[in-house]
Amino acid sequence: MATSPAPVRLAAVADLHCGKIAPDFLRPLLTQVSSEADILALSGDLTDYGLPEEAETLAAELSAVRIPIVAVLGNHDYQSDQQAAVREILLNVGVKLLDGESAEVHGIGFAGAKGFAGGFGTRTLEPWGEQAIKRFVQEALDESLKLESALARLRVPQRVALLHYSPVQATVEGEPAEIFCFLGSSRLEEPLNRYGATMVFHGHAHRGHLEGATQTGIPVYNVSLPLLRRTFPEGPLFRTFQIEVRE
């Protein structure tokens, strides 16, 4: 009798904020991930100021990881307008860095985009008024289209979406209400529901809530490292999920 394949162990974390010197927690975190997971997913803010020197430091640490790494960039990785260099450095050590692209790893499909801000539900910012507002909303629409394009290309039933900004309000609850609109956008939720993502990971909301769901019930996980550290003071500084791979 044929046996079912073992579930794939997926570790997820966001907001490493690696500087020019690697933070003390990083090497122990990566060592533990390598022994306890089959894939590592990183949901943005990999560097602190988006500098190539910071990316080089992070790349040196990640090069010792012996499991596949899938990642997206976050807003901090764009801070110095050198995101292309940051991206190239991480790609060179084998990180599958997604920006509207998709990838399949161990039978699981990954769709990734940074995402953007704009608010949630009836409070979502609309493209009305000044050109600056219209450009802001267009950025959110562009990121949503990137995510949709990536999801549409996946041909496996298990589809994991990686974002930095949240697609739902539930996982930013705990942050000041005044900044909810800068932490994510409901526009990111639409493609997730349309293409039936299995689960979603994001970061960015350091004081948010661990878990939420889209309107169709897709689980959304905030894996921001500061949130994990505060919620689980004994560690680990990542979350692990088991995913059954189906044909």
C-alpha positions in Angstrom: 0.0 0.0 0.0 1.3 3.4 -1.0 2.1 5.7 1.9 1.2 9.4 2.0 4.1 11.8 1.7 5.2 13.5 5.0 3.8 17.0 5.4 6.1 19.8 4.5 7.2 22.0 7.4 7.1 25.7 6.6 8.7 28.2 8.9 7.7 31.9 8.5 9.0 35.1 10.0 9.1 38.8 9.0 10.9 42.0 10.0 14.4 40.7 10.6 15.7 44.3 10.1 19.2 43.1 9.6 21.8 46.0 9.9 25.4 46.2 8.8 26.2 43.9 11.8 24.0 40.9 12.1 21.6 41.0 15.1 22.4 38.6 17.9 19.2 36.6 17.4 19.7 35.9 13.7 22.2 33.0 13.8 20.4 31.0 16.5 17.1 31.6 14.7 18.4 30.4 11.3 20.1 27.4 13.0 16.8 26.4 14.6 14.8 26.9 11.4 17.2 24.7 9.5 16.7 21.8 11.9 12.9 22.2 12.3 11.6 23.2 8.9 11.8 22.2 5.2 11.2 25.7 3.8 11.8 29.2 5.3 9.4 32.0 4.2 10.5 35.6 4.9 7.8 38.3 4.7 9.8 41.5 4.2 11.8 44.1 6.0 14.8 41.9 5.7 17.1 44.8 6.1 16.9 47.9 8.3 17.6 50.7 5.8 17.6 48.9 2.5 21.4 49.2 2.1 23.5 46.8 0.1 25.9 46.4 3.0 23.0 45.2 5.2 21.9 42.8 2.4 25.5 41.5 2.3 25.4 40.8 6.0 22.1 39.0 5.8 23.2 37.1 2.7 26.2 35.8 4.6 24.0 34.5 7.4 21.4 33.0 5.0 24.1 31.2 2.9 24.5 28.8 5.8 20.8 27.8 5.7 20.4 24.4 4.1 16.7 24.6 3.3 15.0 26.6 0.5 14.2 30.2 1.3 11.3 32.1 -0.3 11.0 35.9 0.5 9.5 39.2 -0.4 10.9 42.7 0.3 9.3 45.2 2.7 9.1 48.9 3.0 12.4 49.1 4.9 14.1 47.3 2.0 13.1 50.3 -0.2 14.2 53.0 2.2 17.5 53.9 0.4 16.2 53.3 -3.1 18.7 50.5 -3.6 16.2 47.7 -3.6 17.5 46.4 -6.9 20.9 45.9 -5.3 19.4 44.3 -2.2 17.4 41.9 -4.4 20.4 40.9 -6.5 22.6 40.2 -3.4 19.9 37.9 -1.9 19.2 36.2 -5.2 22.9 35.4 -5.5 22.8 33.2 -2.3 19.8 31.3 -3.5 16.9 33.2 -2.0 13.8 32.9 -4.1 12.8 36.6 -4.0 9.3 37.2 -5.3 7.9 40.5 -6.6 4.9 39.5 -8.6 6.5 36.1 -9.4 5.6 32.6 -8.2 7.7 29.6 -7.3 7.1 26.0 -6.5 9.1 24.4 -3.6 8.6 20.8 -2.4 5.2 20.7 -4.1 4.0 24.0 -2.5 3.3 27.0 -4.6 4.4 30.5 -3.4 3.1 33.8 -4.8 4.7 36.9 -3.5 4.5 40.7 -3.6 5.4 43.5 -1.2 1.9 44.9 -1.1 1.0 48.4 -0.1 -1.1 50.6 2.2 -4.5 52.1 1.7 -6.8 50.9 4.5 -9.5 48.2 4.9 -13.1 47.7 4.1 -15.3 50.8 3.8 -12.3 52.9 4.9 -10.2 51.9 1.9 -8.7 55.0 0.3 -10.2 55.7 -3.1 -8.5 57.5 -6.1 -10.3 60.8 -5.7 -8.9 64.3 -5.6 -5.3 65.2 -5.9 -2.9 63.4 -8.2 -0.8 62.4 -5.2 -3.8 60.5 -3.8 -4.4 58.9 -7.1 -0.8 57.8 -7.3 -1.0 56.4 -3.8 -4.0 54.3 -4.6 -2.5 53.2 -7.9 0.5 51.7 -6.1 -1.9 49.6 -4.0 -3.7 48.5 -7.2 -0.4 47.7 -8.9 0.7 45.5 -6.0 -2.6 43.7 -5.9 -2.2 43.0 -9.6 1.3 41.6 -9.0 -0.1 39.2 -6.4 -3.0 38.2 -8.7 -0.5 37.5 -11.5 1.6 35.4 -9.3 -1.3 33.4 -7.9 -2.7 32.8 -11.4 0.5 31.1 -12.6 0.4 28.5 -9.8 -0.7 25.0 -10.9 -0.5 23.2 -7.5 -3.4 23.0 -5.0 -1.4 24.3 -2.0 -0.8 28.0 -2.6 1.0 30.2 0.0 0.9 34.0 -0.4 3.8 36.0 0.9 3.2 39.7 1.6 4.7 42.4 3.7 1.6 44.6 4.1 -1.5 43.0 5.5 -4.5 42.1 3.4 -6.9 42.2 6.3 -7.5 44.5 9.3 -7.7 41.7 11.9 -3.9 41.2 12.0 -3.1 44.8 12.4 -5.5 45.2 15.4 -3.4 46.2 18.4 -1.6 49.0 16.5 -3.0 52.5 16.9 -6.2 52.8 14.8 -4.9 56.0 13.3 -2.2 54.0 11.3 -4.3 51.0 10.2 -4.4 52.6 6.7 -0.6 52.5 6.5 -0.3 48.9 7.5 -2.1 47.2 4.6 -5.0 47.2 2.1 -8.1 45.3 1.4 -7.2 45.5 -2.3 -4.7 42.7 -1.5 -7.5 40.5 -0.3 -9.3 40.3 -3.6 -6.9 38.1 -5.5 -6.4 35.8 -2.4 -10.1 35.0 -2.4 -10.4 34.8 -6.2 -7.6 32.2 -6.5 -8.1 30.4 -3.3 -4.8 30.8 -1.4 -4.2 28.2 1.2 -2.7 30.6 3.7 -1.1 34.1 3.8 1.9 35.5 5.7 2.8 39.1 6.3 4.7 41.3 8.7 4.9 45.1 9.1 2.5 45.4 12.0 4.9 44.9 14.9 2.1 45.4 17.5 -0.6 43.7 15.6 -2.5 40.4 16.0 -1.2 37.0 15.2 -4.1 35.6 13.2 -7.0 36.7 11.1 -8.8 35.5 7.9 -10.1 36.8 4.6 -13.8 37.1 4.0 -13.8 33.6 2.5 -12.0 32.1 5.5 -8.4 32.0 4.2 -6.1 32.1 7.3 -3.8 35.2 7.5 -0.8 35.1 9.8 1.2 38.1 11.0 4.7 36.7 11.5 6.4 40.0 12.5 9.4 39.0 14.6 8.7 41.8 17.3 5.2 40.5 17.6 6.4 36.9 17.9 9.0 37.9 20.5 6.4 39.7 22.6 3.8 36.9 22.3 6.2 34.0 22.8 8.9 35.3 25.1 10.4 31.8 25.4 10.6 31.5 21.6 11.0 30.4 18.9 11.2 33.6 16.9 9.3 32.1 13.9 6.1 30.1 13.4 6.0 26.6 11.8 3.2 25.1 9.8 2.7 21.7 8.4 1.2 21.6 4.9 0.0 18.4 3.3 1.1 18.2 -0.3 -1.6 17.0 -2.6 -1.4 16.0 -6.2 
